[in-house]
Amino acid sequence: MKHVIVSGAFDDIRSRALRFLEEAAKLGQLTVLLWPDALTEKLTGKKPKFPLTERYYFMNALRQVSRVIEAPVDADVNVLPKNLHADIWADVESLHNVAREEFARKNQIIYRVFKDSELKGFPELSSLPPTPGKKKIVVTGSYDWFHSGHVRFFEEASALGDLYVVVGHDANIRLLKGEGHPLIPEAERRYIVSCIKFVKQSMVSTGDGWLDADPEIKQIKPDIYAVNEDGDKGGKREYCECNGIEYLVLKRTPAPGLPKRSSTDLRGF
């Protein structure tokens, strides 16, 4: 299998970066060379929104990524470290430059630049097959500004069994949270969620209200409905009692060493 390298800060990662990683991973085993905070600040002129430890945690949670390596603080971002084997260096148009292209040529590395047109849309990633003997876990939410706290929630829920995520559809999020919500369309939110390796399958809800995922839950037939402390409302507990589903409230705790995050704080409203 080919060894594919991508490099960058991957700060405040969004769907376009995930699409790039998805396409790069199709070329072979994907390694991310992640810029540390000082290098990111030097190259961009500002501190990263999220510290290296948080970005590292997020990148390691992506199903497209095989491994993450921290780049040296004094790295030249137009070359790759000598001890890092690469068959392909994948890049995006905005970072493409002659220096990188020349380095790749001299070192017999394929320099693959993805055009913006190749990264459009949000394809449906293949669902992972159910694990025999494992319980089915369902979680629901808007996931409108996806962050490390969501990743941690998925990680903890997936420790209980195979995880299925139902993303609230746009009209229902607007109904529950008001105008201006969601910031990100349902297809894009579903795609972002599906990129997390702890998720077996993601889908968009088709019902309404706090129990908008009812049609999908009936399809999944979960053993456990997991929520965090903020999501423990809307008749979910009673719904589970009526349908013979175990109801579990998980504490909202960040991954070890990471700060607590909320979509409201990141969004600003």
C-alpha positions in Angstrom: 0.0 0.0 0.0 1.2 3.5 -0.8 2.2 5.9 2.0 0.4 9.2 1.6 1.4 12.3 3.6 -0.6 15.5 4.2 0.7 18.4 6.3 -0.9 21.4 7.8 -2.4 23.0 11.0 -5.9 21.5 10.6 -7.1 24.1 13.0 -10.9 24.5 13.5 -11.3 21.7 11.0 -14.4 21.8 8.7 -15.9 19.7 6.0 -13.6 20.9 3.2 -10.6 19.6 5.1 -12.4 16.3 5.8 -13.2 16.0 2.1 -9.5 16.5 1.3 -8.4 13.9 3.8 -11.0 11.5 2.4 -9.7 11.9 -1.1 -6.1 11.6 0.0 -6.8 8.4 1.9 -8.1 6.8 -1.3 -4.5 7.0 -2.5 -3.1 4.9 0.3 -2.3 4.8 4.0 -2.7 8.4 5.3 -0.3 10.1 7.7 -0.9 13.6 8.9 2.1 15.8 9.6 0.5 18.2 12.1 2.0 21.7 12.6 2.6 22.5 16.3 1.2 25.8 17.8 4.4 27.8 17.4 4.9 26.8 13.7 1.2 27.5 13.0 1.5 31.0 14.5 4.7 31.7 12.6 3.1 30.7 9.3 -0.3 32.2 9.7 0.5 35.2 11.9 -2.0 34.1 14.6 -2.3 31.5 17.3 -4.3 28.5 16.4 -7.9 28.5 17.7 -7.3 25.0 19.1 -4.1 23.9 20.8 -2.0 21.1 19.4 -3.2 18.5 21.9 -6.8 19.1 20.9 -6.0 19.1 17.2 -4.0 15.9 17.6 -6.9 14.2 19.4 -9.4 15.3 16.7 -7.2 14.1 13.8 -6.6 10.7 15.4 -10.4 10.3 15.7 -10.9 10.5 11.9 -11.6 7.3 10.0 -9.5 8.5 7.1 -6.3 9.0 9.1 -4.0 6.1 9.9 -1.6 8.1 12.1 -0.7 11.6 13.2 2.9 12.9 13.6 3.8 16.3 15.1 6.0 18.3 12.8 9.2 19.9 14.3 8.7 23.4 15.6 11.4 24.7 13.2 10.2 22.6 10.2 10.4 23.9 6.6 6.8 23.2 5.5 7.9 22.9 1.9 9.9 19.7 2.5 9.1 16.5 4.4 11.2 15.2 7.3 14.0 12.8 6.2 12.8 10.0 8.4 9.2 10.1 7.0 8.7 7.7 4.2 6.3 9.0 1.5 5.2 7.7 -1.9 2.7 10.5 -2.3 2.5 14.0 -0.9 -1.1 15.2 -1.2 -1.9 18.9 -1.2 -4.7 21.4 -1.9 -4.6 24.2 -4.5 -4.2 26.9 -1.9 -0.9 25.4 -0.6 0.5 24.2 -3.9 3.9 25.8 -4.7 7.0 25.2 -6.8 9.2 24.4 -3.8 7.0 21.5 -2.7 6.7 20.3 -6.3 10.5 20.4 -6.7 11.2 18.6 -3.4 8.8 15.8 -4.4 10.4 15.5 -7.8 13.9 15.2 -6.4 12.9 12.6 -3.9 10.8 10.6 -6.4 7.6 11.4 -4.5 4.3 11.9 -6.4 3.0 15.4 -5.7 -0.8 15.2 -5.9 -2.7 18.5 -5.8 -6.4 18.3 -5.3 -8.4 20.9 -7.1 -11.3 22.6 -5.3 -13.7 21.0 -7.8 -12.6 17.6 -6.6 -13.6 18.3 -3.0 -17.2 19.4 -3.6 -20.2 17.7 -2.2 -20.7 15.5 0.8 -20.7 11.8 -0.3 -22.3 9.3 1.9 -19.5 7.2 3.5 -20.1 3.5 3.7 -21.6 2.3 6.9 -19.5 -0.1 9.0 -21.0 -3.5 9.4 -22.6 -4.3 12.8 -20.3 -6.2 15.2 -21.8 -9.6 16.1 -22.8 -9.8 19.8 -22.4 -6.0 20.4 -25.2 -3.8 21.6 -26.5 -1.0 19.4 -26.1 2.5 20.8 -28.0 5.5 19.4 -27.3 9.2 20.0 -29.0 12.2 18.6 -28.2 15.9 18.2 -27.7 18.8 15.9 -23.8 18.7 15.9 -23.9 22.1 14.2 -20.4 23.3 15.2 -18.5 20.0 15.6 -15.7 20.0 18.2 -13.6 17.7 20.4 -16.4 17.5 23.0 -18.6 15.8 20.4 -15.7 13.4 19.5 -15.3 12.5 23.2 -19.0 11.9 23.6 -18.9 9.6 20.6 -15.9 7.8 21.9 -17.5 7.2 25.3 -20.8 6.1 23.7 -19.0 3.7 21.3 -17.3 2.0 24.2 -20.8 0.6 25.1 -21.4 -0.9 21.6 -21.9 -0.1 17.9 -22.7 3.6 17.7 -25.4 5.0 15.4 -25.8 8.8 15.2 -29.0 10.6 14.1 -28.4 14.2 13.1 -31.3 16.6 13.4 -32.8 17.8 10.1 -32.5 21.5 9.3 -36.2 22.4 9.7 -36.4 20.7 13.1 -33.2 22.4 14.4 -34.7 25.7 13.4 -38.0 24.9 15.1 -36.2 24.0 18.4 -33.5 26.6 18.4 -34.9 29.5 16.4 -33.9 31.4 13.3 -30.2 31.4 12.4 -29.9 27.7 13.2 -28.4 25.5 12.0 -25.3 27.2 10.6 -24.4 24.1 8.7 -26.8 22.2 6.4 -28.0 18.7 7.4 -26.1 16.9 4.7 -22.8 18.5 5.7 -23.4 17.8 9.4 -24.2 14.2 8.6 -21.0 13.9 6.6 -18.8 15.4 9.3 -20.2 13.0 11.9 -19.7 10.0 9.6 -16.0 10.9 9.4 -15.4 10.0 13.0 -14.1 6.5 13.4 -16.3 5.7 16.5 -19.4 6.0 14.4 -20.9 2.9 12.7 -23.5 4.8 10.8 -24.9 8.4 10.6 -28.3 9.5 9.3 -30.5 12.5 9.2 -33.7 12.5 11.2 -37.1 12.5 9.5 -39.4 13.2 12.5 -40.2 16.4 14.4 -39.7 17.9 17.9 -37.3 16.6 20.6 -38.1 13.0 19.4 -37.4 13.7 15.7 -35.2 10.6 15.5 -38.2 8.3 16.3 -38.4 6.9 12.7 -34.7 6.2 12.6 -34.6 4.7 16.1 -37.4 2.3 15.1 -35.2 1.3 12.1 -32.0 0.9 14.1 -33.6 -0.9 17.1 -31.0 0.2 19.6 -30.4 -1.4 23.0 -29.3 2.0 24.5 -30.2 5.6 23.9 -27.3 7.7 25.2 -27.4 11.5 25.8 -25.2 14.0 27.6 -26.5 16.1 30.5 -27.6 18.9 28.2 -29.6 16.5 26.1 -31.5 14.9 29.0 -34.9 16.5 28.1 -37.8 16.5 25.7 -39.4 13.3 26.9 -36.5 11.1 25.8 -36.4 9.2 29.1 -40.2 8.4 29.0 -39.9 7.5 25.3 -37.2 4.9 26.2 -39.3 3.5 29.0 -42.2 3.0 26.6 -40.1 1.3 24.0 -37.9 -0.9 26.1 -34.7 1.0 25.4 -32.1 1.5 28.1 -31.7 5.3 28.7 -28.2 6.4 29.7 -27.0 10.0 30.6 -23.3 10.5 30.2 -21.5 13.3 32.0 -20.2 16.1 29.8 -16.5 15.7 30.3 -13.7 16.5 27.8 -11.0 14.1 26.9 -8.1 14.0 29.4 -6.0 17.2 29.1 -8.4 19.0 26.8 -10.6 22.0 27.6 -14.3 21.8 27.8 -16.1 22.9 24.6 -19.6 23.9 23.6 -21.0 24.7 20.2 -22.8 27.8 21.7 -19.5 29.3 22.9 -17.7 28.5 19.6 -20.6 29.8 17.5 -21.0 33.0 19.6 -24.8 32.7 19.9 
